[in-house]
Amino acid sequence: MRNADTAMYHAKEHGRNNVQYFTSALNAAASERLELENDLHQALRNNQLHLHYQPQIRAHDGKVFGVEALARWRHPVLGDIPPLKFIPIAEESGLIEALGGWVMEEACRQLSAWRAQGVEGIRMAVNLSAQQLREPGLVQNVDTLLKRHGLKGSDLELEITESVAMGNPERAIVQLQGLRNIGIQLAIDDFGTGYSSLAYLKRLPIQVLKLDRTFVRDIETDPSDAEISAATLALAHNLGLKVTAEGVETEAQRDYLIQHQCDFMQGFLFSKPLPAEEALKFILER
């Protein structure tokens, strides 16, 4: 029965409505996942997690206007665990709420520390999970957090994926409007990869669309991706929204995005995600 249960979860991971047979490899993967889940509990308790910050660049002048906070986990035995591995575990195990709360607290603490060092005009972007968006006390918690660190609502940008927003759009609109009322900047992440309803999109109280890296990556070689990127920029601007392009890695990508009036960019062309001290140095230089 345990083996059948393992195979069932494997089937769910492959999109449901399919058949998967149990193998010893599945058992090993399930054991590894369970161990990582237990270790993640320990990591949250023992301060094994830390943040890196990826600079976000204004397209028209190349200056830093913000950073995105990204969680990193250095396991005491296994070394660095990729976010693509531990974030899904956090979501499935119910740890994402605690993890998301820690990320927001640490990001605000760091921004406050930078302010004390004379850095002004930098916005901190933090990802918001589906579970966090469902929290009844979300708005109050964020407001309390900002006040604790001496920050304004406009200092913080919260990013939600379009699939999270569209999962329960009416509820999302209420929560996001509450966040807007305290001055929080709001962004839709991974735009174009899910199932957005434009009717709901225009009702969401957001200011920024984040153009997904899957479209940016092939701008130079795939005419369809280039057209999708240009159309997204035009749509966003017609709706009064700004656009941040993710995953910008080449000068040709940057030039195409600037040509189509992209507002902000982030990616390895400018900087990888950096530890706090290196991020501060990059900000001061730019």
N, C-alpha and C positions, 0 to 999 in steps of 0.2 A: 504493500500500500504506500509505503514511503517512497519507493522508486517510481510508482505511478504518479504520485503527487509531484515529484521532481520533474517528470516528463510533462505533466500538465502545465506547470509554470513555464517550462521551456516553450510549449506551444503558445502560451499567452504572449511571450516575448516576441514571437514571430507573427503577431497580428491576429491571433485567435482564429477560430474556424479552420484548424488544420490538425494534422496528426503528427506527433513526435514520439519516437521510441526511446525508452530509457537506455543510456549507455553509462559505462563507468566514468567517462569523461564528464557527463552531466553531474554525476555524484560529486566528483572532484570540484567542479565549478560551484555547485551548491554549497559545499563545505567551505570553499574559499570565500564565497559571498557572506556566509554566516559569520565566519571569523572576522571579515572586514567590518561587518555590521557591529559586532561586539567591540572591535578595536575603535570604531568611530565613536561609540559611546565614551570610551576611555579618552579619546582625543579631545572631545569637547570638554571633558572634566579636567584634563591635565594640560591644557593649553598647547597642544601639538599643532593646532591650526594657525595659520597666519594669512595675511592678505598681501597680494601684489596689486599694483595699480597701473592700468594701461592708459597713457595720455590720449586725450581727444583733442584734435587740432581744428582750429578755424580754417576753413578752406581758403578764404580770401587773403589771409596774411600769414598763415603758418604758425600762429601763436597757440599756446595751450589755453583752452578755456575750461577743461575739466578732466577728470580721470574716472575710469570705471574700476570699482573694487572687485577683485576676483579671489575667491577662496583657494588656498593651497594647503595640502596636508603632507607633512613629512613624517612618515611612519618610523618609529624608532628601530624597527628591524628591516622592513621592506623598502625603506627610502621614500622617495616622492611617489605618492599615489595620484594619478591623473584625475582632474575634476570629472571627466567623462565617466570615470569608474565610480567615484565615491558619491557624486551628487545623485545619481539614480538610486543608489542604496539608501541615501538619506531620505529620498522621496518615498520609496517603497516601505521603509521601516518606521516612518513617522518622525524621523529625526530632523526633517527639513525645517520644521518650525523653529527648533532650538538653534540649528545651524544658521538659518536666515536671520534670526534675532541677534546672534553673535556677530555676524557679518555687518549688520547695520550699526550695531553699537561700536564695533571696532573702527568702522569707516568714519563714523561721526567723530570719534575720539581722535583719529588721525588728522582729520580736516581741522579740528579745533587746535591741535598741536601745531599744524602748519600755519594757522592764522596767528598763533602766538609768536611764530618766527617771521612774521611780516608778509606772508603770502596772502594776497587778496584776489578776489575775482575768480576763484577756482571752484567749480561745482563737482560734487561727489555723486557718481552714479552707482546705484546698488540694484541688483536684481531682486524682484519680489516673486516668491513662489505662489502656486495656487492655494496652498494651505494658509499662507500668511494673508492672502487676499480675502480668505473666508473668515478670518478672525474678527469677531464683533468689536473687539477693542483696538483694532489696528490703528485707526486715526489718532485716538488718544495716546496710544503707546508711542507713536512716531512724534507727536507733538511734545510729549514729556521728554523723549530722547533728545530732541533738538534743544529744548530749553536747558537740559542738564549740561549740554556741551556748548552753550552760548551761540547757537547757530540759528539762522533764519530758514524758513521753508524753502526759499529760492536757492539755498545752498545745496539742497539735496534733490537728485533726480532718481525716481524709482522707475525701473524698467520691468514690464510684464510682457510675456510672449503673447502673440495674438491668439494662440490656442487656449491659453489661460483666460484671456479676456472674453473669448467667444464661448467658453464652456458654460458660463452662466452670465450672459451679457447684462441682464437687468441688475443683477447683484453687483457685477463689476462696476457698472455706471454709478451706483450709489456709493460704493467704497471709494472709487477714484474721485468722485466729486467732493467727498469729504476730505480727501487728501489735498485736492486743489484749493479747498476753502482755507487751508492753513498755509498755502503758498508753495506746496511741493510741486516741482516740475515732473511731468509724466511722459514716459516714452513707451511705444509699442516696439518690442524687440522681435527679431526674426521675421520682419514683415515680408509677406509674399510666399511664405513656406507653409502656411496653414490654410484655414478656410474662412478668412475674414468676410464678413458681410459689410459692404460699404455703407449700408443703411445704419448699422450699429457703429461703424467706425467714425462716422461724422458726429455721432452722439456722445462718443467717449470724450471726456474732458482732457485730451492729451495735447501736448505741444510738439512732440518729436516722433517721427518714424525712423526706425533703424533699418536700413537696407541690408538684407542678409548677405553674408560673405559668399554664399553659393552663387549669387548673381554677379557680385563684384569680381569674383575670381576669373570668370571667363569673358569679361567685357571685351578684351582684346581679340578673342578668337571665336566667340559665339555671337552672331548677330542678334539672336533671340534674347540672350541675356543682356546685351547692350540696349536693346529696345525696351525690355522690361525695366531696366534701371532708369532709363530716360523717362519712361511713362510714369514710374513711381515718383520720381522727382517732380514731374509736372503735376501729378495728382495731389501730392502733399502740399505743394505751394499753392495750388488752387483752393485747398481746404484751409490755408493759413497756417500750415505746419512746417517745421524745420525738418531736415533730413540729416541723419548721421550714417555714413557708409562704413560698414565694418569690413575688416579683412583686406584693407588696401595694402598691397605689397609691391606694386611697381609704379614707376613714374607715369607710364601710359594710362594705368587705371586712374591715378590721381588727376591727370590732365583731362581725361574724359569726364570725370565727375565734376571738375571745376567748370568745364565747358557747358555742362548742363545745370549749373548753379547749385550744386550740392553745398550744404551749409557747413557740415562738420565731417571729419574723417578720423578713423583710428585703424591701426594695423601695423604690421612689421616694417613697412616703409618708413614709419616715423619712430616707432618704439615697440618692443615687446612689453608685456606686463612686467613691472619693476618692483623690487622691494621698496619700502617707504623712503629710505635714505636716497636711493638712486632716483626714485620718482621726484623727490624734492629737488635734486640737482638738475634733472631734466627740465622741470617747471621753471626754475630760476634762469636757466640758459635760454628758454624759449618764451 
